[in-house]
Each structure stands twice: as C-alpha cells, then as structure tokens.
C-alpha cells in the first residue's frame, strides 16, 4: 500500500495542552476577583467546568472566533455566579487566554519527526476548533509552513468525527483514502473519524491506555510520533 499523505491532529498530538487549563482558570479568577471580591475560587472552578461542558459543541465547529467563544464562556461563568457583566467578561477571557497560551508546549519529538517526513510525504492538518486559535497555535511554533492542506473545523463548518472533514482534506491533498494515514490521540474524534472515512489511523497513545478497551480499534498504536518513522517507511512503496 502506497501512502502519499500523512494528516495530523493538532492538540495532544503535536501540541501538549495538558498543563494549560488549570493556571488559565486561576488567572481568570484573579482578574474577576479584583472587581468582584466576593467570588470564591472553588465556585469559579466548578462554574468553569460546567461552562466548558455546555460549550463543547460550539468549540468544535462554530464559525465564531476563539476570542468570541472565550468571552462568551467567561460571561456564562460570571452569570452562574450571579454577575451580569458582559463587557468585563472580555477582560476575564483575555487573562484566561494569555495564561493558557503561555503554558502551551510542542511535544519534544515533533520537529525532528516532521523534518524526517518532509519531502517524502504530503503533510496535512485536520483539527477541531476555532480558526483563529488553531492557526495561531501553528504560527506560534512555526508549524504552519509544514502543512498543506490545513483543514480546521471552524473554517469548514464540520468537525471530527464527521467523515466530511476528512474527505475535505483528502480532496485538497488530491489523494485517495487508501493513500493516506491519519495520526491522532482521540479514540472518539480521531480513531472513529478516520476509520469511518476509510483512512488508516495511527493512534498516538502517550498515556499507555489499553487499545483492547476501545470500541473502534486503530490500525497502529504508537507511544509518540517517533513511531511514525518506521511505520511510514514500510507503507511507502
């Protein structure tokens, strides 16, 4: 089987976001508490988690910008705690975002792996999220030039695991499903999505989860992106 294109998920596949949210929630609380000192941090954190769940689908494929969604989220948190202050929600959301981004990391093997694959395979991105935030992350780590196409749910109006977003990427890369490999970390969005579109999936299992417990099984399991190098070579005729 001749693999011509490798598509990557972004968050938790190329970028480590695991340390971003807790300090961002704390930073947003500190800003809010300066104006509203009656606020309690544990109540703030609980409201933040509730709003995160409520807005989950909006984050996947809303045409709104990430900045708008963050402001809406901050406003909803304030509302849950008895405060109706939409204008101030912007300041709160900015504090959250600045802190979140400052804790974002590139997984250490990413640049070397991409350099090894570059020129031998067409490399693309298929990512869920708002256009502005996802593209900012790519620029932040100088990754945007590494990938073509870049397909983001907030731009195309459909999100993983819907097969349409995968088909869009295949069309842009001018490859068949059998000529592509998808690399991602999420059993729900990446494994099920790619398999549903007829694309082979390499599951990035950094945390040692049991593949046997997955409802939809990946074609390959790798502990980090270095596992792609031998795999990709074996699939390129």
N, C-alpha and C positions, 0 to 999 in steps of 0.2 A: 504493500500500500504506500503510495507516494504522498507524503504530507508536504504541502506547499505553504500553508499559512498556520501560524500559531496565534490564537487570540487569548488575551489575559483579562481576568477580573482585576480590579484595582485595589479596593480596600480589603485588607487582611490577606491579600495575595502578593501584591507588590509593596503596599504601604501598611505599616504597623500602626493601627489606630487604637490599640488596646489600652494605652495609657492616656488617651486624650480626654475622655468624658469626665472622670471624677474631678480633676483640677478645674475643668471648664465650668462644671456645676458650682464648685466652690467660688470661683471668680465671679460668676454672675450673681451669686447670693451676696457676696461682699458689696457689690455695686448697689444692689437692690436695698440692702440693709442700711446703707448710708442715708438713703432717703426715707426708708420705712423701717426704723429700728425695732419695731415690734415683731418683725419677721423672725421665724425660728428656722434654723438650718435643716433640721430633720424634716420639718414640714415642707420646706423648699425642695429638698431632695426627693421626697415622696411625690410631690406635685410634678417635678421634672420627669420622673419615670412614667407617671400617668400620662402626661402630655406626649412623651415620646411614643408610647403605645398608640395613643389617639391619632397621631400624625404620621404613623408608619407608612401608610399607602400614599400620602401626599409626597413624602420624600422620594418615593420610588419613581414616579413619572409625572409629577406636577410641572406645568410649564413655568411656574413661578421661579424666581431666582432663589438661591440658597439664602441670601440676605433677607428676602421677604419671608421665607419659611421660618428662619430663626427668629425674626421679630414677632411673627405670629405665635410661635411657640412660647416665647418669653411673655407675651401678652396673656396667653392662656394660663401660664403658671401664676402670674400675678392675679388674674381673675379668680383662680381656685383658692387663693389665699385672701380674697376679699378686697382686692385692689383693682380699680378700673383706671388704668393709666397707659394708654396705647403709645403715646409719644415717648414716655420713659422706657417702654419695652425695647425701643431701639438701642438705647444705651446699654441695657442689660444684655441684649443679644450680641452687641459688639464685644463686650467683655468676654462673653462665652466663646465667641468665635476666635478672638485673638489668642486666648489661652489654649483652646483646642488645637489650633494650627501649630502653636509653639511646641506641643508635645507629639506632633506627628513625626514618624520616622520611616525611613526607607529600610526594608529588610536588607541585611548586610550583603547578601549574595546577588542582589538584583542587577546591579550594573555589570558585574562580570558575566553573568549568565546572558544578559541581553547582548553584550559585546560578542559573545561566542556564537549567538544565534543570528546576529545581524548579517545580512547579505546572503544567508543560506536559506532563510525562510522569510516570508512576509509576516510582519508582526503587527497585531492589532489589539485594540482595547474594546471590551464590551462591559459597560459599567452601569449600575443603577445609581441615580442621584441627580441633583440639580446640575445643569450645565456649568454654571459659573464656578461652583465649588469643585467639581470634579476636574475641570480644566485648570483651575488654579493649583490644585494638588500636583497635576502633571508638570506644570511650569515650575513649581517650587523646587522640584527635584530634577529639573531639566530632562523630563521624560517625554514631553510632547513630540519632539522630533524623532523619537524612536519608533513611533507607531503610526500606521496608516493602513486601515481606517481607525478612527476613534468614534465609537458608537455609544452614546450616552442616553439613558432612558429619558431624561428631562428634555432632550432635544428631539427625540423621535416619537415621544408620546406612548411608548410601550416599554414595559420593564421585564427583566428576567423574573420568573422562569418562562414567560411567554416566548414561544418559539419565533415570533415575528422579529424580535430584536436580533436574534442570532441569524435569521435569514437575511436581514438587512446588512449585517456585517459580511456575510458570505458574498452577497451581490456586489458590495463595494470592493471587496478584495478579489472578485472575479474567480472564486474557487467553488468547488462542489463541497457538500458536507463531508464526503469521503476523503477530501483533500485537506481537511482542517483538523486541528487539535485545539481543544479549549482547556484552559488552566484556571482553576478557581478553588476557593475554600469552602463554599457553602453547599451543603447537601441539597437544600431546598432550591436555591436560586441557580447555582452553577451546575451541579451534577444533573438534577432533574431537567433543568432547562436545556442544557447541551444535548443530553441523550434524547430528549423529545424532538430536537431539531435534527437528529441523525448525525451529530458530531461526536467524535471520541473525546472523552474527558479525562484529564489528569487531575486528580484531587490532591490539593496541597493540604496535607494533614499534619500541621505543625504541632498539634497537641496530643498526638497519639490516640485519637479516637478509634473505636472499633469499626472497621468497614463492614463487618458482618452484620452490624445492627442497622445499617442504612436500608431504607425502603427501596431506593434506586441505587444500584451498585455502580461505582465508577469503573472505567476501563483500566485505569492505572492509579496507583497511590504513590505519592512522593512526599518525603518529610520536609523538603524545602525545594526551591527552584533548581538547585544543582542536579536534582534527579531528572530534570528535563534533558540534560545534555546527552546522555546515553540513549534515552528514550527517543528523542528527536532524530538522532543519527540512525537508529535502527529502522525508523519509519520513512527515511528519505531514500528513495531509490536513485 
